[in-house]
Amino acid sequence: MAVVSFLESLGFPDADIVDRYFAANPRTDGLRDWASVVTQYRSATIHEGYMDFEKKHDINDVARVCNHLKDVIARLILKEVSYDGIYDSPLPRNFGPQSISWVQGNTEPRLLGFA
């Protein structure tokens, strides 16, 4: 939840966008929000030491979440150093340079990798 609060304080609506997507497209693991997914994946890597792709984790979902997190981190760093230009998003569906404020409340989840 601290990550979500921090992103909200920066004006990044990513969690809200992904949460709405999960509400409309329930996950097979029962997780209902982006914060829970990030927490589960963090716990698996930090506390268990691995992702169990045979029984517990979906490799495509892990890749999707990681790509989204790479984009969030890039935007966060650029914002923290007061950069207000464009950057190349690591998200596969975003072609060409983007403004660091390209994610808005009405951004389609598919642009964040969720579809």
VENDAQUI-V280877 format. One record per helix or strand. SS is the DSSP state (2 for helix, 1 for strand). FROM is the first residue (numbers start at 1). TO is the last residue. If there is no record, write none. Layout:
BEGIN
ss=<SS | SS>
from=<FROM | FROM>
to=<TO | TO>
END
This chain:
BEGIN
ss=<2 | 2 | 2 | 2 | 1 | 1 | 2>
from=<2 | 14 | 34 | 59 | 86 | 97 | 109>
to=<9 | 24 | 48 | 80 | 88 | 99 | 112>
END
